[in-house]
């Protein structure tokens, strides 16, 4: 069992760069001025979109998730009295026109040199399933819960050679 504990401990000490998806060309990335209907087209196939100032420099400025789009798709019925400012982002009323109008500006990210344990701690704290990996203010990849699950599962599985060494 000591060998398995070592494998798990080693997993937590891995760097984000060792597990992250580095295929930036395959990530769902759009510019902040992109039309709302392009956002919807992408979210029809993906569950999130990274929003950048422009695709050339890839400076990350926000994220759009399926949940963000839910609020703009639902019809808005504004009461005659409202306490505070109502959420007026809506496709129906023409107030959500581009990615910038609906993206979340608060970005929780990680760095390629961060340890997996630190990335996992952020994911738990902020209830996230993915983190953008930022290096020099540019998105260079993403780390997802699915990647972490697969790697953890692989690190903790029964390995006959490992068990034989212990016995």
C-alpha positions as CSV (number, residue, x, y, z in Angstrom):
1,X,0.0,0.0,0.0
2,X,2.9,2.4,0.6
3,X,3.7,2.3,-3.2
4,X,0.1,3.4,-4.0
5,X,0.3,6.2,-1.5
6,X,3.5,7.4,-3.2
7,X,1.8,7.3,-6.6
8,X,-1.0,9.4,-5.2
9,X,1.4,11.8,-3.6
10,X,3.3,12.1,-6.8
11,X,0.1,12.9,-8.7
12,X,-0.6,15.9,-6.4
13,X,3.0,17.2,-7.0
14,X,2.7,17.1,-10.8
15,X,2.8,20.4,-12.6
16,X,-0.2,21.7,-14.4
17,X,1.8,21.7,-17.6
18,X,2.1,17.9,-17.4
19,X,-1.7,17.4,-17.4
20,X,-3.2,20.4,-19.2
21,X,-4.7,20.3,-22.7
22,X,-2.0,22.2,-24.7
23,X,-3.9,22.1,-28.0
24,X,-4.8,25.8,-27.9
25,X,-6.0,25.6,-31.5
26,X,-8.7,23.1,-30.4
27,X,-9.9,25.1,-27.4
28,X,-13.3,27.0,-27.7
29,X,-11.9,30.5,-28.0
30,X,-13.7,33.6,-29.4
31,X,-13.1,37.3,-29.4
32,X,-15.1,39.5,-27.0
33,X,-16.8,41.3,-29.9
34,X,-18.1,38.1,-31.5
35,X,-21.8,38.0,-32.3
36,X,-24.1,36.4,-29.8
37,X,-25.3,33.9,-32.4
38,X,-21.8,32.6,-32.9
39,X,-21.6,32.1,-29.2
40,X,-24.8,30.1,-29.3
41,X,-23.5,28.0,-32.2
42,X,-20.3,27.1,-30.3
43,X,-22.2,26.4,-27.0
44,X,-24.5,24.0,-29.0
45,X,-21.4,21.7,-29.2
46,X,-19.3,22.8,-26.2
47,X,-20.1,23.6,-22.6
48,X,-17.9,26.6,-22.3
49,X,-16.0,29.3,-24.3
50,X,-12.9,31.2,-23.4
51,X,-13.2,34.9,-24.4
52,X,-10.0,36.7,-25.5
53,X,-9.4,40.4,-26.5
54,X,-8.3,39.1,-29.9
55,X,-7.2,35.7,-31.2
56,X,-3.7,36.9,-32.2
57,X,-2.5,37.7,-28.7
58,X,-4.9,35.4,-26.8
59,X,-5.2,37.6,-23.7
60,X,-8.0,36.0,-21.7
61,X,-10.7,38.4,-20.6
62,X,-13.6,36.1,-19.7
63,X,-15.5,32.9,-20.0
64,X,-19.0,32.0,-21.1
65,X,-20.7,28.8,-19.8
66,X,-24.0,27.1,-20.6
67,X,-25.3,28.7,-17.4
68,X,-24.5,32.2,-18.6
69,X,-26.5,31.6,-21.8
70,X,-29.5,30.2,-19.9
71,X,-30.2,33.6,-18.4
72,X,-30.3,35.3,-21.8
73,X,-32.4,32.7,-23.5
74,X,-35.2,32.8,-20.8
75,X,-37.9,35.4,-21.6
76,X,-37.7,38.5,-19.4
77,X,-40.8,39.9,-17.7
78,X,-39.9,43.1,-15.9
79,X,-42.2,44.0,-13.0
80,X,-43.4,47.6,-12.6
81,X,-41.2,47.9,-9.5
82,X,-37.7,46.5,-9.0
83,X,-35.4,46.6,-6.1
84,X,-31.9,47.2,-7.4
85,X,-30.9,46.8,-11.0
86,X,-32.6,44.0,-12.9
87,X,-30.6,41.7,-15.2
88,X,-31.5,43.1,-18.6
89,X,-29.3,40.8,-20.7
90,X,-31.6,39.2,-23.1
91,X,-31.7,38.0,-26.7
92,X,-35.4,38.6,-26.8
93,X,-35.0,42.3,-26.0
94,X,-31.8,42.7,-28.0
95,X,-29.6,43.6,-25.0
96,X,-27.2,40.7,-25.4
97,X,-25.5,41.3,-28.7
98,X,-22.0,39.9,-28.4
99,X,-19.8,37.7,-26.2
100,X,-18.7,40.6,-24.0
101,X,-22.3,41.3,-23.0
102,X,-22.7,37.9,-21.3
103,X,-19.2,36.7,-20.4
104,X,-18.1,36.3,-16.8
105,X,-15.2,38.8,-16.3
106,X,-13.9,37.2,-13.1
107,X,-11.4,34.6,-14.2
108,X,-9.9,32.0,-11.8
109,X,-6.9,30.6,-13.5
110,X,-3.7,28.6,-13.0
111,X,-0.1,28.7,-14.3
112,X,1.7,25.9,-16.1
113,X,4.2,25.7,-13.2
114,X,1.5,25.4,-10.5
115,X,1.1,22.0,-8.7
116,X,-2.0,19.9,-9.4
117,X,-2.9,20.1,-5.7
118,X,-3.1,23.9,-5.9
119,X,-5.2,23.8,-9.1
120,X,-7.5,21.2,-7.4
121,X,-7.8,23.5,-4.3
122,X,-9.0,26.4,-6.6
123,X,-11.4,24.2,-8.4
124,X,-13.0,23.0,-5.1
125,X,-13.0,26.5,-3.5
126,X,-14.7,28.2,-6.5
127,X,-16.7,25.1,-7.6
128,X,-15.2,25.0,-11.1
129,X,-14.8,22.1,-13.6
130,X,-12.1,23.8,-15.6
131,X,-9.3,26.3,-15.3
132,X,-7.6,28.3,-18.0
133,X,-3.9,27.9,-17.9
134,X,-2.3,31.4,-18.3
135,X,1.3,32.2,-19.0
136,X,2.4,35.7,-19.6
137,X,-1.3,36.9,-19.7
138,X,-2.1,34.5,-22.6
139,X,-4.2,31.4,-22.5
140,X,-1.9,28.5,-23.3
141,X,-4.2,25.6,-22.4
142,X,-6.9,24.4,-20.0
143,X,-7.0,22.0,-17.1
144,X,-10.3,20.1,-16.8
145,X,-11.8,17.9,-14.1
146,X,-12.0,15.1,-16.7
147,X,-8.2,15.2,-17.3
148,X,-7.6,15.1,-13.5
149,X,-10.0,12.2,-13.0
150,X,-8.3,10.2,-15.8
151,X,-4.8,10.8,-14.5
152,X,-5.8,10.1,-10.8
153,X,-7.5,6.9,-11.8
154,X,-4.5,5.8,-13.8
155,X,-2.2,6.6,-10.8
156,X,-4.2,4.7,-8.3
157,X,-5.1,1.5,-10.2
158,X,-3.7,-1.9,-9.3
159,X,-0.4,-2.4,-10.9
160,X,0.8,-6.1,-10.6
161,X,4.5,-5.1,-10.9
162,X,4.1,-2.5,-8.1
163,X,2.3,-5.0,-5.8
164,X,4.9,-7.7,-6.6
165,X,7.7,-5.3,-5.5
166,X,6.0,-4.7,-2.2
167,X,5.5,-8.4,-1.5
